[in-house]
Amino acid sequence: TSNVEQYHPKGMENITLLNFPGHNDIKDDVNEKVIDQRSRLDIALLVIDISSGVSGDDTKALKELKALNIPTLVCLNKIDLVRPRDKERLLEAARERLKGANSMIQTSFDPDDRLHDGGPIGVQEVFEWVKKKLEEAGKDVSSFEKSILDS
């Protein structure tokens, strides 16, 4: 998508979730929107498709977020699609390429139920990290859990 999508969880007007288009888009206006919005973030989730490996754009995005001192959680997403024999090699490569990451979690927000029948992977850990970082940023998160679960 070429737009920055905004979402306000029910009852939490003081928190805005932004879904950014990818970094290094072929459209300059998309990149400008990302740069403009990124400077306003309290926290960031950098979602990387681990089944494809960590790209140069991924490492660049992390460096830019770190330069702005934005607490960032790296979500190594689509972990369910990684072949067991390739998993440790891909994770080690990700750790090496993303050395500056303070927090990294293996996730699959929408796992392929043919490969994983246990529902989303890592969502609770992501939720707990987000809630903690929002609290540290001085946000009122008293209704956060109920709001997210109701959405």
N, C-alpha and C positions, 0 to 999 in steps of 0.2 A: 504494500500500500504506500501511497505517496503522502499520506497525511499522518500527523501525530494524533492518535486517538486518545481521548480523555475519558476517564470513568471515575465517578464519585460513589464509593460504597454507601449503601443506605445508612442514613443517620450519621454520616461522617463527612460532612461538607468541608471540614478543615483538611481533608486528605484527598489529593488528586492522584490517581494512577495514570501514568502515561505509557502508551505503547508506541515506541519509536519504530520507524522504518529502519532497515539495516544501515550500518555505516557504509560509507564509500558507495553510495547509490550512483547510478548512471545519470541521474537528474540532479543538477546543482541545487535546485530549490529544495529538494529533499534534504540534502546535506546541510544546507543553511538552517532549515527548521530543526534538525537534530542538534546542531551546535548551539542555536539559540535556546532551545528547551533544556539542554543538558546543563547549562550553567545555573539553572534554577532548581536542580534536584537536591533533595535531602539525602536520598539513598538511591542505589541503582541495582537492578538485577541484570547481569549480562548473560543472556541465554545463548549457549553455543551448542550446535549440533555435533556432539562428540562422535557420532557415527561417521561423520565426514572429516573429523580431525579439527584442529585449531588452525584457523587461517591467519594470515598477516593482518587482515582487517580486525579480527578478534583481538589480537595482541595490541594493535594500535588503539582500539576502543578502550581497552583496559588501561593503557598508559595515559590516555586523555582523561579518563575518570579519576585516576590516581593523582594526576597533576592538579586537578580541581579539588582534591581532598574529599571526594565523595565516597562514603562507605559503599563498597560494591561486593555483592555476592555473585560469584560465577556459578551458573547452573550448567553443569555438563549434561545437557538434555539429550533425550532419545537413547539413553543408556540401554534400554530394552532391545534396541536394534543392533547392538554390538555383539558380535560372535564371542562366546566365552573364551575362545583361544586368542582373540585379539584384544580383549578387554584391558588386561594389565599393561600391554604395550601402548594402547591409546591413552590410558590414564597417565602413564609415566610421561609420555610425550606432552600431554596437556599440562602436567605439573611443571615440566621443563619450560615450555613456551609461555606459561602464565605465572612465572616466578613471583611477580609482584602481587599476585592475588592474596588477599588476607583470608578470604573465606571461599571455599569451593565445595559444592554439593553435587552428587550424582542425582539426576532427575529424569523423569519421564512424565510430563504433565498429561499426556494423552497416549498411554502405551498401546501397542498393538496387542490386542487380546489373544491373538494366535501365538504370541511369544511370551506374554506375561499376563496372567489372569488375576493378579492381586491388586488391580487398580493403580492409580497414579503412584509414582515413586518419588520420594523426597519432598512431597508437598508440605507435610507437617513441619519438617526442618526449615523449609523456606519460609513458611508462615511464622515460625518462632523467631527466625533471624530478622524478618521484616518488622515484627512487632517490637522486638528488643531495640532495633536501631531507630525506629520511630519514637519510642520512649526516650532514648538517649538524645534525640533531636528536640525533645520538649513537646512532642505531639500528644494530645489526649487520645489514648488508644483504649479507653475503658469500654467502648462499645465495638471495638475492632473485631474481636472474635465472633461475636454474635452477628455483626454486619456481614462479614465475609461468608459465614456459614449460611446466611439467609439469601445471599446473592446467587 
